[in-house]
Amino acid sequence: MPGDPLKRVQAGNPLRISARTFNTMIDATEAWLASSRPRARSQPRQLHRQRELVRIRNDGAACPRCGVLGITGWIFGPDDNLAEFLGQPMLTGAEPAEADHSGRFAVTLEPIAAGKIGLAVLSGLAAVQINMAEDWHTFADVTAADNTQLISLPCGPATILATNATSGTTWGLVRLGSPGGQHEYLATLDEDLDYQDSASASCDTGGGSITVYDAFLGSGETVAADSQIIATWFADERKWYATAAPCS
């Protein structure tokens, strides 16, 4: 009858490991690895397949986890290290500016101190704080000189999938790298719109209240309240402009 494969060896005794003992050790090790591997760890690996991650150096102020860095360039260019540039490109970033970083930003997956390199989401699903300027907004973009949050917009490079609240700063999930949103809406003026002036209006789709600026009237012309207009979103200025109205 075979002996105990796990019989302990006394100090000074010769060590002889049988095939049965060795296989038992392997079986025990494999069982321990399988039981000690947290299931939750498989979820981030699956999630990583749904988004593009990048290493980014923070050349601005310290950025929190789930913060926002405007992309300013790369760490290694093709003239610095071609192999690194082609195989594992890494970016540089800083506090975003609206004019420079609209649609050109990443959401950090970890806190990144000034001058340090960390991991960030370049495209795909990301958790981030959003300043919900209007409850009907379904897109978001960078906020000037703010690396802690995005701001909601009627059109933009990040699609808002869900938020914890519909006003103020709140946590949300966005899909980066999916620019979209209708740029023109039918709207109804709440008040008269005069030449080179602005007026409040209500979007016929979604019912959101907006401020429109004149972009088509001649000197002395006016579009009366309750008239329908075409409201066009100008992303560079982040303003609505009245670009057309029914002929009087």
N, C-alpha and C positions, 0 to 999 in steps of 0.2 A: 504493500500500500504506500503510495507516495507520501512524503512528509509535507509539513506546512510550508508553502512557497514563500510565506511572509515571516518565517522564523528569524528573529533578530540575531545578529552576530555579536559575540562578546569581543571586547577589546583584546587584541593580540591573536585572535583566531584567524586563520587564513580565510580570505574572501573568495567564495566560489559561487557565481551566479548561474543558475540553471536557466535553460530556455523558458521553462514554465514560470520561474520567478520574474524573469525579464519581461515576459508578455503580460504578466499580472500587473507589473509596474506601469507598462504602457497603457493598459486598459484603464487603470485607475487615473492616470494623468489625463487621458482623453475625456473621461467622465467628468473630472473636476473642471477641465476647461469648458466643456459644454454647459455645465450647470452654473458656472461662475460668470459666464458671459452675459451681461445685461441685455435684455431684448431691446431696450430703448436705444442702444447704440446702433442698431441696424437702421433705425429711422433716419438719423442724420445722413447716413450713407445713401439711403434712398433719396433723401431730400436733395443731396448734393447733385444727383443726376438731373434734378429738375431746375437747377440754376447754375450759373457760371460764376465761379469764385476766382478771386485774384488777390495777390499780395500787393499791398499799397503802403508807401511810406508817407507818414503824416508830416508835411512841411509847415503846418500851421499850429494852432493851439490844440491842446489835448482834446481828443474826441472820444465820447462815451461809446459803449456797446450800443448797437442799433443807431449809431449816429450817421451823419452824412458828410462825405468828403467830395468836394468838387475836384474833378480830375485835371491836373495841371501838366502832366507829361509822363515820362518813363524814367525808371532808375537806370537801366542799361539800354542804350540805343544801339543800332546796328554798328556804329563806328566804335562803340566802347567794348562790346562783347557780343559778337554776332550769334554765337551758339546759344548764349543765355537769352538773347533777344528773340530768337526763333523758337527755342524750346520751352522757356518759362518766362514770358514777359511779365515785368512788374511795373506798377504805376506809381506816380507821386500824386498827392492830393493836399488840399487845404480847405479852409472855410469857403463855402460856395459863394459865388457872386452871380446874380441873376443873368447878367449879360454874357458872362463867360461860361457858365456851367449849367444852363438850362438843358436838360437831357444828357448831361455829361457828368455823372456823379455815381458814387457807389455807396452802399449802406454797410457799415462795419459790423462784423460778427463778434468783435471783442473790443475792449477799450484799447485805443492806440495813443500813446503819449507822443508829445512833440518830438519829431526826429526819429521815431521808431516805426517799424514795419509790422503790419498786422493783416489779418484776413478780412475780406469784404465781398459783398455780393455785387456783381456787375450787371447781371441780368437774371430774371426769374423771380421766385417768391422771396420776399423779405419782410420782416417785422420792423416797424418804424413808427415813431410818433408823427402825427399829422395835425397841423393846425387847420381845422375844418372851418374855412371862411364862410361857406354856405352849405346847408344840409343837402342840397341837390347835386353838389359837385361829385364827380366820379373819377377824377384824375388828380395827379399831384406833381409837384416839381420843387426845386430847391427854394429855400428862403435866404435872402441876402444876409451874409455874415452870420449865419446860424447853422452850426453843425449838429444841432440836437433834433431837428425836425424838418419835415417837408410842409408845404402849404397846399391846400386843396385848390383846384382850378377846374373850369369847365372843359378844358382840353389840356393835355400834357403828356409827358413821356412815361409816367407811371400810372397804371390802372389801379384804382382803389378797389380791393376785393371785399373788404369788411373793415368796420371800425367799431370801437367800443362805445362811441358816442357820436352824435351828429353835429356837435358844435364845440368850439374851443379846441384845445390841444388834447388829443386822445391817441391811444395805441391803435394801430391798424395793421392790416396785411396789404401789401401792394405787389404788383407784378411789374418789375423793372424791364425796360427795353421793349415796351409795347405802346409806342406813341399812337395816340388816337383821339377820338372825340370829334364831334361835329364842330366845324369852325363857323358855320352860319346857322342862325336860328330865325324863325319868324317870331317877332315880338310886338307887343302892343304898348304904345306910349301911355304912361300914366299922367303925363303933363305935356304942354307944348314944347317942341324942340326948335330952338332958334339957330340961326346961322352962327357957326363957330362957338356953340354953347353945348351944354349937356342936359340930359333929362333922365328921369327914372322910367323904366319900362319893365314889363313882365314877359318872360319867355313863354310863348304859346306851348312849347314842349318842355315839360317838367315844372312849369309854373314858377321858376326862380325869378327873383327881383334883381335887376341889374341897372347899372348906370351906363348910358350910351352917349357917345360924343359925336357931334356932327362931322361927317366926312364927305358930304355931297351937296349941301345947300349953297345957294348963291346969296350974295349980300341982300339982306332984307327979307329973305324967305323964311317961312316957318312951316313945320308939320304939326298939325293940331293934335291935341290929346285924343286918345282912343283910336288913332290911326295905326295901321299895321306898318311895320318897317322890317327891313332885313338887318339884323344885328350880327356883325362879324367880329370874331375874336382875333385880336392882333397879339400873337404870342410874345413878340419882342417887347411890346409895351405893357402887356398884361392888362389891356383895356378893351372894352366893347366899343365899336364904332357903328353908327347908323350909316349904312352904305347905300341904301335905296329905300324908296317909299312909293306907294301908288300915286299915279299922276292925278293932280287936282282938276 
